[in-house]
Structure formats: structure tokens, C-alpha cells
Amino acid sequence: MMCSITTKGPTLGGFLIEFASWEWLFLSNIPTGILGLLFAWKYLQSTEKNSAIQFDLWGFVTVTLGVGSILLALGRMSELTHLYNPVNLALVAFGLIMLVVFVRIELTVAQPLLDLSVFRAKAYTYSVWVAMINSISLFGGIFLLPLLIQNVYGLNAIMTGLAFLPAALMSGIFMTIGGRLLDKQGPSLIVTSGLSVMAVGTLLLGFIGLETALWIIILLNAIRGIGMGLSMMPSTTAGMNAIPEKFVSRGSAMNNVFRQMSSALGIVFVSIYYEVRRNQITTTNGASMEEASLTAITEGFFVIAILIFLSIPAGILLGREHKKQKRLEEQTSSSQ
């Protein structure tokens, strides 16, 4: 349900920005957090401490330094010259080295922070990749569409928020439909169709112009929501079913980590591309800020669409691995 909930956030945020102030975007989390604490206190059962489990300190340190360094470097980039700044390059190199060290630690330590062994299940690996692409597409759109609607078309925050509402509804509806079809047909056709629909909707957003009607943009974003709903839940379910039951919690944690990391990196990459490309267009072509912003936004959608198109084979491979697992389970049950 993540994509449905996340795409409803901009709708509520648009009303808060229009009728209140930006501080309420953060203050609105307080009652939600309190409600979560109350539910946790009432319904979560206390468990005994397992002294045999140890915290993977060096794994935590290396992954924090690795991801933090890369994000810090990307956050320092807003112009083309920043891409080859020595400090930024050094931060990226250091981050990559730390991530390599982190992987080596996780493969050797007895109780890893993230159990990378779950990636031995190919179906799970493909499902994580699909989840990452969904996250990049989702948050890339959440970043680009408000810029398009407000900075280019000059509409208010309420219209920006309402533009996300049909996508949220479609993703929720088709997430349910995709879950039901998964039990009947397997993930191959559903996930592949979802990625294809999402790719087409994203690609068409790359062809919009200054004269494009707002309802067309809302429609295309709703089509993206349909694709996300069809591809996200079935792929995640099929991937979790591919790993042993005792590793399900580890697989779920790994899926969430990669989804959150891809979301953050996706927003950073798209924002950097937008800033660098817009400044380049205004400097070299002398275009207006609206024209430069529109070009950078549409090109950003093109980049995301290409990434989704290249990921469509992952849905096919996920379906093949799912069928192999089903046949293996049937043979095992028949032999017994």
C-alpha cells in the first residue's frame, strides 16, 4: 500500500500549504505518531530479550558512512561543474569503498545487519529490483509534477495536490486487482503489464508542452498509478514467497531498505538533473525560466521511462522463477 499512501500525501499537503503554512506539514505527523505509539502499546506483545543476538556494529558503521557520503556528495551538486568537483568525487569514491567493505562484512559475519543471503533466491532479487524501480518512478514523479504544475503552469498548491489524487486511487484499486490476479496467473503477466503501463504513462509525460491541458497530465499520472498498483504488490509477494519462511522477516527488512534507499537516491538524481539541465538551458539557449524548467522536467520523465522500460525483463524473469518454484514444490509434494 506504500505507493497509494505516498501519492495521497501530496493531496493533503497541497491543502495544508494553501490554507495554513509549510510548518503544518511537519506538525501533522505528531498526532499520527502519538496514535502509532498508542496502538503499539496496546496491541504489540512484549518479548523476552534474546542475548544470543548481537548488533552488527561494523556493518552499521560502514553502510552509514557509505550511503551518507554518497548522499552528501549528491546534495552538493546543483551545477554541471559540481559533477567533477574533487571533494564530491572523493566523497563518492569513499562511499563506494565503504559499501564494498559493508558487503564483505555482511557475507562473513555470523549475525549480519542485513542478510544478503536472501538474494540467492533469484525471484526475490528480481522482486527487489522491481520495487526499487517503482520507488524511483513514484518519488521522481512526486518531485517533478509539482514543479511542472506550479513553476511552469503557475497553478496553486491545491491543484498540485489534486493532480495526485486519481493516481493514488488507481494504485490502490489495481494493487488489489493485481493481488487477486497473482493467485490465478502468477506474477509474470501482471508485473510485466504493470511495468509496461507505468513506462508508457511516464514516457507520454515527456511529450507535454506549455499548451498541454492539466487534465491530460492528471490522466497520465493516473495511468502511472495503475502500473504501480499492478507491478508493486504482486512482485513483492512473489519475491517473499521465494525465500524460506524463517528468512521472511529478513527479506522484508531488506526489501524495505532497498526501497527507501532507491527512493532517496531517485529524488536526489532527478533533482540534480533538473537543476543542472535547467541552468544549462537558460545559460546556453537564453530560454525563459518556464521553458527551461519544462524541458528539464520532460527530459527527467524520459530518463525515468527508459529505466522502467529496461526493467520490464525483470518481470518476465520473476515469472519464470515463480513457475520453477511451483513445479519444484509440486514435485516435492508428489514424491512424499
N, C-alpha and C positions, 0 to 999 in steps of 0.2 A: 504493500500500500504506500510505499515511500513516495513514488512519483506523483500519486494522486494528492497526498497530503502536501507535498512540496509545492505543487503547482497551484494549490488553493491559497498558500501563504501570500503570494503577490496580490491576490484579490483583496484579502483583508488588509494587507499593508497599504494598498492604494487608498482605501477609505481612511485609514489612520493618518496617513500623510496629508490627505486633503482636509480633513476636519480637525485634526489635532496637530501633533508635531512629531518629528522623527524620533524623539526620546521614547515615545509610546511603543515603538517597535521593539524596544528592549524591555520596557516596563511590563508589556503584555505577557512576557514569559514568566513573571513572578507568580501570578495565580495558577498558571499551568504547572509550574514546578512544585508549588505547595500541594496542589491536587495530586501530583505524582507521588510525593512523599507520603501523603495520607493513604493512598491506595497501597503503596509498598508496605507501610507499617501495618495495615490491616490484613493484607492477603498474602504477603511473602512470608514463608515459613523460615524460621531461623535454623541454621545447620551447624553442626559441630565443626570446629576448625581442624583441617587436615594438616598436621605438622609435617607430613612427608612431602608436601608440595612446596617448592622453593621458587622465589621470584628470580626470573632471568634478568639480572641487573645489567650485564654487559650487552645483552640483546636489546634491552630498553635504551641504553645509552647510545649505542651505535645507530639504531633506527631513528632515534630522536635527532641526533646530530646529522644523519644523512638527509632525512626529509626536511629538517629545519634549514639546513644550509642551502638546499636547492630552492626551497620556497623563498628564502631571504634573497637569494640571487635574482629570482624571477620578479620579486616585488620591487627590486631596484631598477628594473628595466621599463622604460617608457619611451625611449627613443632608439633609433637604429644603432647609434654609436654605443649604446649601453650593452648591446649584444656581445661585443668583443672587448668590453672593459676588463682589464686584468683582474680586478677584485672579483667581479661577477664570475669570470671563468674559473678563478681559483675556488670560489665557493661551490660551484657546480662540480668541479673535479673532486673536491674534498667530500662533498655529499655522496657522489657515486662510489668513491672508495669506501666510505662508511657503510653504504648499503651492501657492497660486496662482502665486507667483513661481517655484517649482520647476517647475511645468508649463510656464510661459513659457520658462524656460531650456532645458528638455528639448526643446521644439519648435524651438528656434533653434540650439542648439549642434551642432557637427559630429559630436562623439562623446559622446552623452548617457550619463548614468549608467544611465538606464532608457529604452529606446527606445519611446516612446509611439506610434510609427507602426504598431506591430503591431495596435493597436486599430482600424485601418481595416478589418481583416477582421472582419465582424460576427459570424461564427461563433465566432471567438476571443474576442470581447468577451462573448458570452453564456456561453461556457465558463468564463471567469474569474469571472463573476458566480455561476454555479452552484458553483464551487469555494469562493468566499467564503461562500456560504450554508451549504455543507457544513461549513466550518470553524467558523462561528458556532454551528451546531447541535451539532457534535461537542464543542467546548470548553465551550459553555453547559451541555450535559448533564454533562460531566465536573466542572463546578463545582457544579451543583445537586444531582445524585444523591447524592454523599457527604454533603451537608448534610441531605438527606432521610433517608437510611438511618441516619446516626449521631446527628444532633441531634434529629430528630423521632422515629424509631423506636428509638433507643438501642442499635443494634447495633454490633458492633466493626468494626475496620478490615478484617479478613479477609473478612467478609460483604460489606463495601462493595466490596472488590476483586473478589470472585467475581461480584458482580452485573454487572460489566462484561465478564466472560469470554464469555458467549454472544453479546453484541453484537460482540465482536472476531472471533469465529469466523464469524458470519453475514456481517459486512462483507467478510472475506477470501474466503469462498466465493462470495458474489454479486458481488464485484468481478471474479472470474474468469469467472463466467457472463455478466456484463454485457459484458466484453471480447469474448467469443465471439459474443454476440448483435449486438454493434455491427457486426461484419464482414458479418453476414447481413441485418440490418434497418435499419441506420443508427441515429443517436442519438435520434431524436425520441421513439419509443415507450419506449425503455429509460430515458432520462434523465427523461422526464415521469413514468413509472411510479415510478421511484426517488424523485423528489421528493414524489410523492403519498403513497407508503408512509411515507416519513420524516415528512411533515407529519401524517398520521393518527396514527402512533405517538407523536409529540410532543404532539399535541393531547389524546390519551387520558391522557397523564401529567398533564395539567392537571385531570383529574377525580378523582384519587386522594384518599383520606381517611385518617384515622388508623387505620381498621379494614382498610384495603387490605392484602392478603397480599403478602409480599415476592416471591413467585414471579410475581405479576401485573406488578410493576414490572420484574422481570428480563425477562419476556416482552415487555413494551412497549419496553424498551430494545433487545432483540434485533431487534424489528421496525424500530426506527430504524436499527440496523446494516445490515439488509437494504436499506433505502432508500439509505443512504450508499454501500453497495457498488455498487448498480445505477446511481447517478447520478454518482459522482465520477470513476471511471476512464473510462467512455465519453465523458463531456463533455470531460474534459481531452484525451483522444486526438483527438476530433473537432475541438477547437479548435486543437490543434497542427498537425493536417493542413490547416487552413485558411490557414496562413501560409506564405510561401515558405520553401524548405528552408534558405536561407542565413540566415534570421532565426529558426530554430528555437531556437537557444541563447538568444537574446534573449527570445523568447516564453516559454521555460521559466523564465528568471530572473524575468520579470515576473509569471508565474503564481505562483511561489513567494513573491514579495514581497507580493502582494496577499493570498495565503492566510495568511501569517504575520501581516500587519497586521490582517486581519479576525479572526483567532484572538485576538490581544491585545485588540483593541477589543471583541470579543464578550464575553470574560471580564470586562473592566472594566465594560461596560454592565450585564451581568447581575448582577455583584456589587454595583454601586451600587444597582440596582433592588431587589435583595434586602435590603440594609441599610436603605435609605430606607423601603421599604414595611413591613418588619418593625417598625422603630421607630415608624412611624406607626400601625400596628395596635395595638401594645401601649400606646401613649400615648392614643389616642382611644377604643378599644373596651375596653381593660382585659383583653384576651385573654392567655392564658398564652403563654410563650415558644414552646412546641411548636406551639400553634395559629397563632400569628403567623408562625412560620417556615414552616409548611405552606402557609399562604395565600400568602405571598410566593413560595415555590418553585413552586406550581402556576400562579400568575399569570405567573411567569417562563417556564414551559413554554408557556403560552398565547401570550405575545409571540413566542417563537421559532417556534411553529407558524404564526402569522399571517404572519410573514416568509417562511417556506417556502412557504406557500400562494400568496402574492403572487409568488413566484419561479417557479412552475410554468410560466407562459407562456414563460419563458426557454428551457426545454427544448424547447417546440414551435418557437420561432423558431430555435433551434440546429439542429433537424432540417430546417427549410425551407432554411436557408443551406447545410447539408450537401448537400441534394439539388440546389440550384442549382450548387454547385461540381462535383458529379459530372456533371451534364448538360453544364457548360462543358468539363470535361475530356474527355468523350466526343465532343463536337463538335470540339474541337481535334484529337484523335487521328484522327477520321474524315476531317477536312479535309486532314490530312497524308498 
